[in-house]
């Protein structure tokens, strides 16, 4: 039987997604101010835009951070991250396809994943807070980019003071080929 999509279902999906973003931001705000936060971004246009939005929010919050950019997640790259001094990691535009290995290799870290890619597993390790539109029946391939997810998350962190980063989120979506309008017409 085919699922009937109504405007009420769509509204509930988006409301659920926004609620999960808000709860994740509330958990993020519990990170002690003295702690440095490790941001790990994906090496593509959307990942770089996601990283820029996240770093901008951290600067506005007067938080210390460091940044790494990865083309993909491997056990080797995670093993090298495990030795980092930071206790708190934020993966932007990557991580959803690697939940098990992230939880296992980085078991001593508190991890936030802000991603829009398909999920590898529904099993989310206890040290991971995972935000993904697919968890709310929103297609992350066409409806929101990683930069869009990070933008919404950061607006909760900064009480809307990160709104000027919306243009960077749009660049991320276009870089991920989510803009389908033919501008030649």
Backbone as JSON, one array per atom type, in Angstrom:
{
  "sequence": "XXXXXXXXXXXXXXXXXXXXXXXXXXXXXXXXXXXXXXXXXXXXXXXXXXXXXXXXXXXXXXXXXXXXXXXXXXXXXXXXXXXXXXXXXXXXXXXXXXXXXXXXXXXXXXXXXXXXXXXXXXXXXXXXXXXXXXXXXXXXXXXXXXXXXXXXXXXXXXXXXXXXXXXXXXXXXXXXXXXXXXXXX",
  "N": [[0.84, -1.18, 0.0], [0.58, 2.18, -0.86], [1.97, 5.06, 0.65], [0.05, 7.77, 1.67], [0.6, 11.09, 1.1], [0.09, 13.89, 2.87], [-0.58, 17.37, 3.47], [-0.55, 17.73, 6.19], [1.04, 15.58, 7.07], [3.51, 16.27, 5.92], [4.0, 18.72, 7.17], [4.22, 17.83, 9.81], [6.52, 16.24, 9.57], [8.5, 18.19, 8.98], [8.25, 19.82, 11.25], [9.07, 17.97, 13.19], [11.73, 17.6, 12.37], [12.79, 20.18, 12.8], [12.43, 20.32, 15.56], [14.2, 18.31, 16.39], [16.61, 19.49, 15.62], [16.63, 21.73, 17.31], [16.73, 20.48, 19.85], [19.22, 19.19, 19.64], [20.87, 21.43, 19.46], [20.46, 22.48, 21.99], [21.71, 20.5, 23.53], [24.3, 20.81, 22.56], [24.91, 23.33, 23.55], [25.48, 22.72, 26.15], [28.1, 22.04, 26.26], [31.06, 22.64, 27.96], [32.34, 25.96, 28.25], [35.1, 26.29, 28.27], [36.08, 24.28, 26.72], [37.54, 23.24, 23.66], [36.26, 22.83, 20.37], [36.11, 20.39, 17.91], [35.73, 20.66, 14.52], [34.74, 18.82, 11.77], [34.74, 18.69, 8.42], [33.31, 17.91, 5.19], [35.1, 17.38, 2.15], [34.04, 19.02, -0.18], [32.01, 21.31, -2.08], [29.6, 21.74, -0.63], [30.3, 20.73, 1.88], [32.43, 22.43, 2.59], [31.07, 24.86, 2.73], [29.3, 24.21, 4.78], [31.13, 23.89, 6.87], [32.11, 26.53, 7.03], [29.81, 27.92, 7.89], [29.37, 26.71, 10.39], [31.75, 27.36, 11.76], [31.57, 30.15, 11.75], [29.36, 30.51, 13.45], [30.46, 29.46, 15.82], [32.51, 31.3, 16.28], [30.95, 33.59, 16.75], [29.83, 32.84, 19.11], [31.96, 32.98, 20.71], [33.6, 30.73, 21.0], [36.19, 28.29, 21.23], [37.83, 26.5, 18.6], [38.85, 23.93, 16.28], [39.66, 22.88, 12.95], [39.18, 20.3, 10.6], [39.33, 18.95, 7.34], [37.93, 16.42, 5.42], [38.12, 14.11, 2.69], [36.7, 11.78, 2.71], [35.39, 9.48, 5.15], [37.45, 7.32, 6.83], [38.74, 4.42, 8.56], [41.4, 4.88, 9.17], [41.63, 7.72, 9.0], [39.92, 8.4, 11.07], [41.2, 7.21, 13.22], [43.45, 8.81, 13.47], [42.18, 11.15, 14.24], [41.23, 10.41, 16.71], [43.28, 10.8, 18.49], [43.3, 13.49, 18.9], [43.12, 16.39, 21.02], [40.63, 17.5, 21.63], [37.41, 16.91, 23.09], [34.94, 17.06, 22.05], [33.29, 16.68, 19.05], [32.21, 17.84, 15.87], [30.72, 16.75, 13.07], [30.23, 17.8, 9.84], [28.22, 17.68, 7.0], [28.97, 15.09, 6.52], [29.22, 11.73, 7.79], [26.83, 10.33, 8.37], [26.83, 7.99, 6.93], [28.59, 6.43, 8.28], [28.11, 5.68, 10.91], [28.46, 3.46, 12.71], [31.29, 2.91, 12.68], [32.26, 5.42, 13.46], [31.21, 5.63, 16.08], [32.52, 3.49, 17.27], [35.37, 3.83, 16.83], [35.82, 6.44, 17.72], [35.09, 6.39, 20.41], [35.54, 7.68, 22.82], [34.82, 10.26, 22.51], [32.43, 12.95, 22.38], [30.07, 13.21, 19.94], [28.65, 15.16, 17.39], [26.63, 14.93, 14.61], [25.85, 16.51, 11.69], [24.2, 16.19, 8.98], [23.16, 15.33, 5.61], [23.13, 13.16, 4.01], [22.33, 9.77, 2.93], [21.45, 7.38, 5.43], [23.51, 4.94, 7.01], [22.79, 3.16, 8.91], [20.26, 2.49, 11.34], [21.01, 2.26, 13.88], [22.25, 4.12, 16.33], [25.14, 5.02, 17.91], [25.75, 5.56, 21.45], [27.34, 7.79, 22.01], [26.84, 9.63, 20.09], [25.1, 12.34, 18.68], [22.8, 12.6, 16.3], [21.81, 14.34, 13.51], [19.71, 14.43, 10.84], [17.91, 14.96, 7.87], [16.66, 12.79, 6.63], [15.81, 11.18, 8.7], [13.37, 12.18, 9.23], [11.68, 11.81, 7.13], [12.37, 13.53, 5.08], [13.82, 14.35, 2.09], [17.13, 14.34, 1.83], [18.66, 14.47, -0.41], [17.51, 16.11, -2.25], [15.97, 18.09, -1.0], [17.25, 19.48, 1.09], [20.5, 20.61, 1.79], [23.72, 19.69, 3.22], [24.84, 22.06, 4.18], [22.51, 23.5, 4.55], [21.32, 22.1, 6.66], [23.24, 22.55, 8.68], [23.11, 25.33, 8.8], [20.46, 25.75, 9.81], [20.71, 24.49, 12.31], [22.73, 26.09, 13.5], [21.4, 28.51, 13.66], [19.68, 28.03, 15.77], [21.59, 27.81, 17.78], [22.67, 30.4, 17.9], [20.55, 32.02, 18.41], [19.22, 32.98, 16.11], [21.03, 34.82, 15.15], [22.74, 34.15, 13.17], [21.77, 34.41, 10.72], [22.66, 35.74, 8.46], [24.28, 33.94, 7.25], [22.78, 32.49, 5.53], [23.08, 32.82, 2.79], [25.44, 31.45, 2.31], [24.62, 28.88, 2.85], [22.92, 28.51, 0.69], [24.76, 28.54, -1.41], [26.09, 26.17, -0.77], [24.02, 24.29, -1.26], [23.67, 24.65, -4.02], [26.23, 23.92, -4.86], [26.06, 21.26, -4.28], [24.49, 20.43, -6.26], [21.73, 20.77, -5.93], [20.11, 22.74, -6.76], [17.82, 23.12, -9.22], [16.75, 24.77, -11.1], [16.65, 26.01, -14.35], [18.65, 28.43, -15.34], [19.05, 29.61, -17.76], [16.81, 30.24, -19.15]],
  "CA": [[0.0, 0.0, 0.0], [1.35, 3.41, -0.99], [1.74, 6.05, 1.7], [-0.59, 9.0, 1.23], [1.3, 12.25, 1.63], [-0.8, 15.03, 3.03], [0.12, 18.55, 3.98], [-0.36, 17.53, 7.62], [2.21, 14.71, 7.24], [4.7, 17.05, 5.57], [4.21, 19.7, 8.25], [4.7, 17.09, 10.98], [7.9, 15.85, 9.3], [9.34, 19.37, 9.12], [8.22, 20.2, 12.66], [9.92, 17.0, 13.88], [13.11, 17.91, 12.02], [13.17, 21.41, 13.51], [12.51, 19.97, 16.98], [15.46, 17.58, 16.61], [17.68, 20.49, 15.53], [16.6, 22.54, 18.54], [17.22, 19.65, 20.97], [20.66, 19.01, 19.44], [21.5, 22.71, 19.81], [20.43, 22.57, 23.46], [22.77, 19.61, 24.02], [25.56, 21.43, 22.18], [25.13, 24.45, 24.45], [25.95, 22.19, 27.43], [29.55, 21.85, 26.21], [31.69, 23.7, 28.77], [32.93, 27.06, 27.46], [36.56, 26.15, 28.22], [36.43, 23.2, 25.79], [37.67, 23.48, 22.22], [35.39, 21.96, 19.59], [36.71, 19.95, 16.64], [34.8, 20.63, 13.39], [35.24, 18.0, 10.68], [33.88, 18.94, 7.26], [33.49, 17.14, 3.97], [35.85, 18.08, 1.12], [33.3, 19.39, -1.38], [31.46, 22.66, -1.91], [28.62, 21.74, 0.45], [31.02, 20.53, 3.13], [33.17, 23.65, 2.92], [30.06, 25.85, 3.16], [28.84, 23.75, 6.1], [32.2, 24.22, 7.81], [32.13, 27.99, 7.19], [28.65, 28.31, 8.7], [29.6, 26.23, 11.76], [32.84, 28.16, 12.34], [31.04, 31.49, 11.98], [28.55, 30.45, 14.67], [31.35, 29.28, 16.97], [33.16, 32.6, 16.54], [29.96, 34.49, 17.36], [29.61, 32.37, 20.47], [33.25, 33.1, 21.37], [34.04, 29.37, 21.32], [37.43, 27.82, 20.59], [37.58, 25.38, 17.69], [39.83, 23.6, 15.25], [38.96, 22.39, 11.76], [39.78, 19.33, 9.67], [38.5, 18.67, 6.17], [38.19, 15.07, 4.95], [37.42, 13.72, 1.47], [35.82, 10.69, 3.12], [35.72, 8.94, 6.46], [38.06, 5.99, 6.85], [39.21, 4.07, 9.9], [42.69, 5.55, 9.36], [41.42, 9.14, 9.3], [39.31, 8.49, 12.39], [42.22, 6.85, 14.21], [44.28, 9.99, 13.72], [41.36, 12.12, 14.99], [41.05, 9.93, 18.08], [44.37, 11.33, 19.31], [43.12, 14.94, 19.08], [42.82, 16.77, 22.4], [39.22, 17.86, 21.82], [36.48, 15.87, 23.53], [33.68, 17.29, 21.35], [33.47, 16.71, 17.6], [31.03, 18.12, 15.04], [30.89, 16.36, 11.68], [29.28, 18.53, 9.0], [28.09, 17.16, 5.64], [29.43, 13.71, 6.45], [29.08, 10.98, 9.04], [25.65, 9.47, 8.42], [27.14, 6.69, 6.34], [29.66, 5.81, 9.05], [27.74, 5.76, 12.33], [29.05, 2.38, 13.5], [32.74, 3.09, 12.82], [32.46, 6.63, 14.27], [30.94, 5.3, 17.48], [33.51, 2.53, 17.75], [36.73, 4.37, 16.83], [35.85, 7.67, 18.52], [34.23, 6.06, 21.53], [35.79, 8.56, 23.98], [34.43, 11.61, 22.11], [31.01, 13.27, 22.18], [30.01, 13.54, 18.52], [27.44, 15.7, 16.76], [26.65, 14.76, 13.16], [24.88, 17.35, 10.99], [24.41, 15.64, 7.65], [21.95, 15.14, 4.79], [23.32, 11.96, 3.19], [21.59, 8.58, 3.36], [21.95, 6.74, 6.63], [24.05, 3.61, 6.9], [22.18, 2.31, 9.92], [19.38, 3.15, 12.31], [21.66, 2.08, 15.18], [23.08, 5.29, 16.62], [25.9, 4.83, 19.15], [25.34, 6.45, 22.54], [28.15, 9.0, 22.06], [26.55, 10.43, 18.9], [23.82, 13.02, 18.43], [22.74, 12.52, 14.84], [20.75, 15.13, 12.9], [19.63, 14.14, 9.41], [16.52, 15.11, 7.42], [16.09, 11.48, 6.29], [15.15, 10.66, 9.9], [12.05, 12.81, 9.32], [11.04, 11.64, 5.82], [12.73, 14.66, 4.22], [14.86, 13.85, 1.18], [18.34, 15.14, 1.9], [19.29, 14.56, -1.73], [16.87, 17.14, -3.07], [15.23, 19.1, -0.25], [18.13, 20.27, 1.95], [21.91, 20.22, 1.72], [24.41, 19.7, 4.5], [24.95, 23.45, 4.62], [21.19, 23.88, 5.03], [21.16, 21.49, 7.99], [24.12, 23.27, 9.61], [22.55, 26.68, 8.94], [19.32, 25.7, 10.73], [21.26, 24.17, 13.63], [23.45, 27.25, 14.02], [20.44, 29.55, 14.01], [19.24, 27.74, 17.14], [22.71, 28.12, 18.69], [22.94, 31.84, 18.0], [19.25, 32.71, 18.52], [18.91, 33.65, 14.86], [22.05, 35.82, 14.79], [23.58, 33.58, 12.12], [20.92, 34.42, 9.54], [23.42, 36.21, 7.3], [24.94, 32.78, 6.64], [21.84, 31.81, 4.63], [23.63, 32.83, 1.43], [26.44, 30.38, 2.24], [23.85, 27.63, 2.75], [22.44, 28.41, -0.7], [25.92, 28.13, -2.21], [26.28, 24.75, -0.49], [23.0, 23.53, -1.98], [24.0, 24.71, -5.45], [27.43, 23.11, -5.02], [25.65, 19.86, -4.21], [23.6, 20.28, -7.42], [20.34, 20.69, -5.5], [19.38, 23.78, -7.48], [17.46, 22.51, -10.51], [16.19, 25.77, -11.99], [17.47, 26.32, -15.52], [18.79, 29.88, -15.33], [19.22, 30.11, -19.11], [15.49, 30.67, -19.7]],
  "C": [[0.89, 1.24, 0.0], [0.97, 4.4, 0.1], [1.12, 7.3, 1.08], [0.12, 10.16, 1.9], [0.32, 13.41, 1.68], [0.01, 16.2, 3.56], [0.35, 18.44, 5.48], [0.86, 16.66, 7.89], [3.49, 15.48, 6.98], [5.01, 18.04, 6.67], [4.75, 19.0, 9.5], [6.15, 16.66, 10.8], [8.84, 17.04, 9.51], [9.37, 19.86, 10.56], [9.12, 19.26, 13.48], [11.4, 17.26, 13.62], [13.6, 19.14, 12.78], [13.3, 21.15, 15.02], [13.81, 19.23, 17.28], [16.66, 18.52, 16.53], [17.78, 21.31, 16.82], [17.13, 21.75, 19.73], [18.73, 19.42, 20.86], [21.41, 20.28, 19.82], [21.53, 22.89, 21.33], [21.5, 21.68, 24.08], [24.15, 20.22, 23.74], [25.91, 22.57, 23.13], [25.61, 24.01, 25.83], [27.46, 21.94, 27.43], [30.19, 22.98, 27.0], [32.43, 24.7, 27.89], [34.45, 26.93, 27.33], [37.0, 25.11, 27.18], [36.53, 23.7, 24.35], [36.83, 22.44, 21.48], [36.07, 21.66, 18.26], [35.61, 19.87, 15.59], [35.45, 19.81, 12.29], [34.26, 18.13, 9.52], [34.26, 18.06, 6.08], [34.19, 18.0, 2.92], [35.03, 18.15, -0.17], [32.66, 20.74, -1.1], [30.48, 22.73, -0.74], [29.29, 21.58, 1.81], [31.82, 21.75, 3.56], [32.22, 24.75, 3.38], [29.53, 25.49, 4.54], [29.85, 24.13, 7.17], [32.24, 25.72, 8.08], [30.99, 28.47, 8.08], [28.88, 27.93, 10.17], [30.66, 27.08, 12.45], [32.36, 29.58, 12.64], [30.21, 31.52, 13.26], [29.43, 30.3, 15.9], [32.09, 30.57, 17.3], [32.2, 33.56, 17.21], [29.67, 34.11, 18.8], [30.89, 32.44, 21.31], [33.76, 31.75, 21.86], [35.33, 29.05, 20.58], [37.11, 26.61, 19.73], [38.84, 25.1, 16.88], [39.06, 22.93, 14.13], [39.81, 21.37, 11.03], [38.79, 19.11, 8.54], [38.91, 17.29, 5.64], [37.46, 14.8, 3.63], [36.41, 12.6, 1.74], [36.25, 10.21, 4.5], [36.27, 7.53, 6.27], [38.48, 5.68, 8.28], [40.54, 4.75, 10.19], [42.51, 7.02, 9.73], [40.8, 9.31, 10.68], [40.32, 8.15, 13.49], [43.12, 8.04, 14.51], [43.5, 11.06, 14.48], [41.2, 11.72, 16.46], [42.1, 10.51, 19.02], [44.27, 12.84, 19.54], [42.74, 15.22, 20.53], [41.34, 17.06, 22.65], [38.39, 16.65, 22.23], [35.18, 15.93, 22.73], [33.95, 17.49, 19.87], [32.14, 17.04, 16.94], [31.4, 17.75, 13.61], [29.81, 17.06, 10.87], [29.37, 18.01, 7.56], [28.77, 15.81, 5.46], [29.23, 13.05, 7.81], [27.91, 10.02, 9.07], [25.9, 8.08, 7.85], [28.17, 5.91, 7.13], [29.37, 5.78, 10.54], [28.45, 4.71, 13.18], [30.55, 2.61, 13.75], [33.05, 4.35, 13.63], [32.28, 6.32, 15.76], [32.0, 4.39, 18.08], [34.9, 3.15, 17.88], [36.84, 5.61, 17.73], [34.98, 7.52, 19.77], [34.42, 6.95, 22.75], [35.36, 10.0, 23.69], [32.9, 11.74, 22.12], [30.91, 13.83, 20.76], [28.63, 14.08, 18.15], [27.62, 15.48, 15.26], [25.51, 15.58, 12.58], [25.06, 17.05, 9.51], [23.07, 15.51, 6.92], [22.04, 13.91, 3.91], [22.53, 10.79, 3.76], [22.27, 7.94, 4.56], [22.45, 5.33, 6.33], [23.24, 2.66, 7.78], [21.24, 3.14, 10.78], [19.96, 3.06, 13.72], [22.62, 3.24, 15.42], [23.8, 5.06, 17.95], [25.57, 5.9, 20.19], [26.15, 7.74, 22.61], [27.89, 9.93, 20.87], [25.16, 11.05, 18.97], [23.77, 13.22, 16.93], [21.54, 13.3, 14.31], [20.8, 14.91, 11.39], [18.18, 14.25, 8.97], [15.86, 13.78, 7.06], [15.39, 10.84, 7.48], [13.72, 11.17, 10.03], [11.33, 12.79, 7.97], [11.24, 12.85, 4.91], [13.92, 14.2, 3.39], [16.06, 14.79, 1.19], [19.07, 15.24, 0.58], [18.74, 15.71, -2.55], [16.27, 18.29, -2.27], [16.09, 19.97, 0.66], [19.54, 19.71, 1.85], [22.49, 20.14, 3.13], [24.52, 21.1, 5.06], [23.6, 23.97, 5.14], [20.93, 23.34, 6.43], [21.98, 22.26, 9.02], [23.59, 24.69, 9.85], [21.39, 26.7, 9.95], [19.79, 25.42, 12.16], [21.91, 25.4, 14.26], [22.52, 28.41, 14.34], [19.84, 29.3, 15.39], [20.35, 28.09, 18.13], [22.86, 29.6, 18.93], [21.66, 32.66, 18.11], [18.95, 33.55, 17.29], [19.94, 34.66, 14.4], [23.0, 35.31, 13.71], [22.84, 33.63, 10.78], [21.66, 34.89, 8.28], [24.17, 35.07, 6.61], [24.02, 32.02, 5.68], [22.38, 31.77, 3.2], [24.7, 31.75, 1.25], [25.74, 29.03, 2.15], [23.32, 27.43, 1.33], [23.58, 27.99, -1.62], [26.2, 26.64, -2.0], [25.28, 23.88, -1.23], [23.28, 23.51, -3.48], [25.24, 23.86, -5.73], [27.14, 21.62, -4.96], [24.63, 19.53, -5.3], [22.16, 20.04, -6.97], [19.49, 21.77, -6.14], [19.09, 23.25, -8.88], [16.86, 23.51, -11.48], [17.15, 26.04, -13.14], [17.52, 27.84, -15.66], [18.95, 30.46, -16.74], [17.91, 30.62, -19.71], [15.01, 31.92, -19.03]]
}
